[in-house]
Amino acid sequence: MSDKPSTIAISVRHLVEYAYLSGSIDVKLNAVDSMHEGTKAHQRIQQQYGELDRKEVYLKADIEAEGLLFAVDGRCDGLLATEPAITIDEIKSTSGDLDHITEHSYPVHWAQAMFYAYMYAKDEGLPQMRVQLTYVHTQSDRLQQFDRVVSFEELERFVAEVVRLYVPYAALRLRHAAERDASIEALAFPFGAYRAGQRKLAGAVYKSIDEGVRLFARAPTGIGKTISTTFPAVKAIGSGLLQRFYYLTARTTTKKAAEDALLLMDAKGLRMHAVTLTAKDKICFQDEVRCEKEHCPYAEGYYDRINGAVLDILANETVMTRPVIERYAEKHRVCPFEFSLDVAYAADAVICDYNYIFDPRISFKRQYNEQKKRTALLVDEAHNLVDRARDMYSAELAKSAFLALQRELKGTDSAGYKAAKAVNDYFIALRKQNEDSPQLVEKQLPTDLVELAESFAAAAEPLLASGQGVSELLLDTYFAVQSFIRVAKHYDERYVTLTERTNNELRVKLFCLDPSQMLQLMGKGYRSHIYFSATLSPVSYYMDMLGAGEKDYTLAVASPFAKEQLEVVVKAVSTRYQDRDDSYGPIARQLAQLVAERPGNYFVFFPSYAYMNAVHKTYLESWATSEGEGASKTDVLLQQPDMSEEQRDQFLASFQAGNENSLIGFAVMGGVFSEGVDLEGDRLVGVVVVGVGLPQLGLERNMIRDYFNEQGKSGYDYAYVFPGMNKVLQAGGRLIRSETDRGTLMLIDDRYLQPHYNRLLPEEWRC
C-alpha cells in the first residue's frame, strides 16, 4: 500500500474564503457585489504598472498537512518590482464608500494576498514580501491602499494555519469519496429487472457521458426515465468520468421523482451526497423574505456558522431533501436557502430548477472549468426549457418604476434622482414619438436606453452598498436594470426590441426569439447534457432550439405498454377561436356520454381558462342535473389560477379509486395538472383533450413565427404548432402510467384527422 498522501487540488480563493469568510448575509451588498474581481477597474489599475511589474501571475504550491497534500494555485492581480521587497498587489473594486474601508475591514482579502506572497517567496527563496491591498472605486477610480511587509517565516505560519482550518473538511470529503465509490461499485440496478426500453435508455445515457456529448431522448411515460438517467450517472461517478451531476427540472413533482430514485439507491447501499434546492421564498423561515441581518437572525452571522453546519450535515446525511436541510439550518441557525447552496458545492448530485445552470442571474457562481468538465446535466421534462429559456434571456424595463424612484430620491440622493429622471425622460420622449402605435417592434438594440440604464446602476450601487434607506423599489429596479444590461450584451439577430404602451405604462423589452445560442453559452464546459422527456417530439425541433451539435445523439424509446391498454377516440369538433361558442354544448354532451358509458374519474384539459370555464358552465347547466344520463352522479372540480400547493394536493387527492360518484376534473393544458401527475390504476380512467393546444395568437408568438420563417423554417410550427401539440401530449400522458392501467383518451378537434397534426401524435394514439 502506498504511503503517498492524498492530493487535494484547490484554489487560493476557495481555501482562504473557507478559513476567513465571516459576517452576515446582506442582499443589498450581494446585489452590487461590493468586492468583485475581474472588472475594468482592475484592468485600469494594472495598466498603470511599471515596465518590470507583472499582472495576472499564475502561482502554485504543494503544502502537506496531517497526511494530506494540498495542491494550491491561483493568479495574483499584480507582482510589483518595488524596493525593498517584491510586492503582491491584490485589487478589489467596489462601488461603496472607500472611506468606510479600513485596514482591518476584510481579513479574507489579506489572507488571499498573503497566500500569494508565500507561494512566490517560496519559489524564489525570498526572506520577505511586501503585501498590498488596493481598493478602487468603480465610478471614480479613486484608490485606497494598505500595505505591510511580512517575513517568509510569518507567511509560512499563516499558510499552515489556513490549511489547518481546511483539513477537517478535506478529510471528510476524502473519506466520503472512498465510501461513495465503493458503494457505487457494489450497486446493482435497484429493481429486479429492467422494464422494456429502460436498459436502452440507461446505456445511451452512460455512453453520452463517456463520450462527452449531448443526448436528446424521447422516452414515454411509465418507462422509468428518472432511474434510467440517474443510475448510469451514478455509475459514471464511480468510474471516474464524473465528479457530480445536476438533475434539472421545472416542477416540484419531478424533483420528488429524482429524490425517490436517489433514496431507493440509498436504501440499496449507495452512499452519495445529494441535495435538493428549494426556492428562497418557499424555504425561508421568516414571514417576509428580507436577507438582511437587521431583519433575519439566520442571515446575521451566517458566515461565522456555516462551516460547522456544512461539516455536520455532510458527516451525517446522504440524501438531503428539503426537510433535512431545514432541520440542520434550524440547528445551526443559518439561512436554509444559502445553506443548501453551500452544501450543493460539496454534493455529488444536486436536484434543482433549470435556473441554477442556465439563468445568468442566479446560476452557480463558484463553479470552475475543471469542475464543469466532470459534471453532467440531466434535464428532465426538457420540452419546458425552450420557453423557460426565452424568459431567462429576455429583459424589460418599465417607465413607472423610474418615475416612482425619481420621486423617492428627490432631495435625498442627487445622483440617484438624476439617473432615475433621465430614464423616465427617455420613456416620455419615446411615448411622444410613438403616440399612434401601442406596440412597436424594432430589430436594433436601444443603445441610448442601455447607456442610461448603466448610469442608473452606477448611481444606485453606492446607495445599495451603504445599506441606508434602501427601499424594495430601488432594489427591485436595480436587479431589473442589471438584467437588462446583461441581456443587451448578447443582443444580436436572435433578438427584437418590443415597445408596448398600456394605459399609463410604457415598457421596453429585449425579447429573445431563439434561445439556442444562449443555452449553448450557459451550458458550455459541462461534460454532457442529457435532455429527456416523454414529449420531445419532433426531436429535430428540440435539437434546434436547445442547441444541439453535430456529434450529439438522439434516442426514441418505444412505449412499453400494450396498445390494448389505451382506447383513443377522436371527435371532429372545431375548437378554433371563431367556432368556440358553438362547441360548448357538443363538448359538454360528449363528457356526459363518456362518463355514462364508463363511470370513473376523468381529467378534461382545455387550451385556456376562458374556454374551460365556458364549457364547465354549460356542463353544469345542461348535464349535471339531467336524469338518465349518469351525469347526475358526477362530481365536478375546476382548476383555479394560482392555486396553492395545499389546494393542488386537495384537488388531486379527490381522484381516488372506488369513489362513490364519478369525477370530472376541469383543467388547463400546460398547467400544474397536465404534467408530472401520476394517478395510477382506477384513480384515472379517462382523459379528454380539447383542442390542439396552440398558444394564444399574440405579438410575441408572431415575432417568433416571422423570425423562423426568415431562417427558412416553418415559423408557424415553431411558434404555435409544436409548442401546442407538446401540451396535448403531456396532458394525454397522464392516463397510462403503469403496466396495469387502462383508459380512454378522447381528442376533441377536427385537426387531429389532418395529416400534419396526426403525424405529431405518438404511434399508439393514431386512429
Secondary structure by P-SEA (a helix, b strand, c coil): cccccbbbbbcaaaaaaacccbbbbbaaaaaacccccccaaaaaaaaacccccccbbbbbbbbbcccbbbbbbbbbcbbbbcccbbbbbbbbbbccccccccccccaaaaaaaaaaaaaaaaaacccbbbbbbbbbcccccbbbbbbbbbcaaaaaaaaaaaaaaaaaaaaaaaaaaaaaaaaaaaccccccccccaaaaaaaaaaaaaaabbbbbcccccccccccccaaaaaaaaaaccccccccccccaaaaaaaaaaaaaaaaaccbbbbbbbccccccccccccccccccccccccccccaaaaaaaaaaccccccaaaaaaaaaaacccaaaaaaaaaaaccbbbbccccccccccccccccaaaaaabbbbcccccaaaaaaaaaacccccaaaaaaaaaaaccccaaaaaaaaaaaaaaaaaaaacccccbbbbcccaaaaaaaaaaaaaaaaaaaaacccccaaaaaaaaaaaaaaaaaaaccccbbbbbbbcccbbbbbbccccaaaaaaaaaccccbbbbbcccccaaaaaaaaacccccbbbbbbccccccccbbbbbbbccccccccccaaaaaaaaaaaaaaacbbbbbbbcccaaaaaaaaaaaaaccccccccccccbbbbbbbccccaaaaaaaaaaccccccbbbbbbbbcccccccccccccccccbbbbcccccccccaaaaaaaaaaaaacccccccccaaaaaaaaaaaaacccccccccbbbbbcccccccaaaaaaccccccc
